[in-house]
Amino acid sequence: MPATFDRVVTHGDFSLDNLLVADGEVTGCIDLGRVGIADRWQDLAILWHSLAEFGDKAAAAMLQSYGIAVDPARLAFHLRLDEFF
């Protein structure tokens, strides 16, 4: 478990399946049933995992664009936590 949490408003299930995309741009999100306050890595881990299906470069590019380094411990924690939902 991470020592600290960076609490922000999160989608809760921020996967590619829940994003609306038009012309290569994200235009919206659906399935907002898990919106709430949580660690930002909750959404980052789920999106990272979705993008990893297209290769490590896609997932790494998302985190780089977000301006954050890969944190394997936080990724692992939040991906395991998501299995309870």
C-alpha positions as CSV (number, residue, x, y, z in Angstrom):
1,M,0.0,0.0,0.0
2,P,1.4,3.4,-0.9
3,A,2.6,5.5,2.1
4,T,0.6,8.6,1.0
5,F,-2.3,9.3,-1.3
6,D,-2.6,12.2,-3.7
7,R,-6.3,12.8,-3.4
8,V,-8.1,14.2,-6.4
9,V,-11.5,13.8,-8.1
10,T,-11.3,10.5,-10.1
11,H,-13.5,8.8,-12.6
12,G,-13.0,5.5,-10.9
13,D,-13.0,3.4,-14.0
14,F,-11.0,5.5,-16.5
15,S,-10.5,2.9,-19.2
16,L,-10.5,3.2,-23.0
17,D,-14.0,1.6,-22.9
18,N,-15.3,4.6,-21.0
19,L,-13.8,7.4,-23.2
20,L,-15.6,9.0,-26.1
21,V,-13.1,9.8,-28.9
22,A,-13.7,11.8,-32.1
23,D,-10.9,12.6,-34.6
24,G,-8.2,11.4,-32.2
25,E,-9.4,13.7,-29.4
26,V,-11.1,12.7,-26.1
27,T,-14.5,14.3,-26.2
28,G,-16.1,12.9,-23.1
29,C,-16.5,10.1,-20.6
30,I,-19.3,7.7,-19.8
31,D,-20.0,5.4,-16.8
32,L,-19.5,7.8,-14.0
33,G,-20.8,5.5,-11.3
34,R,-17.5,5.4,-9.4
35,V,-16.6,9.2,-9.5
36,G,-15.3,10.3,-6.2
37,I,-12.2,11.4,-4.3
38,A,-9.3,9.0,-4.5
39,D,-5.6,8.8,-5.3
40,R,-4.9,10.0,-8.9
41,W,-3.1,6.7,-9.5
42,Q,-6.5,5.0,-9.4
43,D,-7.4,6.4,-12.8
44,L,-3.8,6.5,-14.1
45,A,-3.4,2.7,-13.4
46,I,-6.6,1.7,-15.1
47,L,-5.9,3.8,-18.2
48,W,-2.2,2.6,-18.2
49,H,-3.4,-1.0,-18.1
50,S,-5.9,-0.3,-21.0
51,L,-3.2,1.3,-23.1
52,A,-0.7,-1.5,-22.4
53,E,-2.9,-3.7,-24.6
54,F,-1.4,-1.7,-27.5
55,G,2.1,-2.1,-26.2
56,D,4.4,-0.6,-23.6
57,K,5.0,2.5,-25.7
58,A,1.4,3.6,-25.7
59,A,1.1,3.3,-21.9
60,A,4.5,5.1,-21.4
61,A,3.5,7.9,-23.7
62,M,0.3,8.5,-21.7
63,L,2.2,8.9,-18.5
64,Q,4.9,11.1,-20.2
65,S,2.2,13.3,-21.6
66,Y,0.6,13.5,-18.2
67,G,4.0,14.6,-16.8
68,I,4.4,11.8,-14.3
69,A,7.0,8.9,-14.0
70,V,6.0,5.3,-13.9
71,D,5.5,4.2,-10.3
72,P,5.3,0.3,-10.4
73,A,4.2,0.0,-6.8
74,R,1.3,2.4,-7.2
75,L,0.3,0.8,-10.5
76,A,0.3,-2.7,-8.9
77,F,-1.6,-1.5,-5.8
78,H,-4.4,0.2,-7.8
79,L,-4.8,-2.5,-10.4
80,R,-5.2,-5.1,-7.6
81,L,-7.6,-2.8,-5.7
82,D,-9.7,-2.4,-8.9
83,E,-10.3,-6.1,-9.0
84,F,-12.6,-5.7,-5.9
85,F,-15.0,-3.6,-8.1
